[in-house]
Amino acid sequence: MPKVTFLPEGKTVEFESGKLPYDEHGKPESVLDVAINFGVHIEHACGGSCACTTCHVIVKTGDANLNPNPADDDELDRLDQAPGLTLHSRLACQAVVTGDVTVEIPGWNRNYVSEGGGSMNLGNAIPPPKK
């Protein structure tokens, strides 16, 4: 059974392939689909249709366990517009999990307000000077 670990939360989930309920958020059993099924929040403004980059994640381990591998042209074209792009960047809505994977949700993409937290993560934002 494939496992997905979500960083920085450190939450690992395991699922039986073909058994996850699917609600049309990205490809079935994509990183986004797995995240939603297990209560891990990943922004996905376009609903998982590969039309934005809000679900951008960085694959820390298990690149070979994501299909398509490598990413297809549509995903790569979209990723070119993603902030913080790395050689291991993927769109969570397009990367289908076939084995164990660890992904990092970038700090700028973690919105704690929409996740039920108390304040929004502003990353490395510098507060205005005190007067």
Order of alpha helices (4+ residues) and beta strands (2+ residues): beta-beta-alpha-beta-beta-alpha-beta-beta-beta
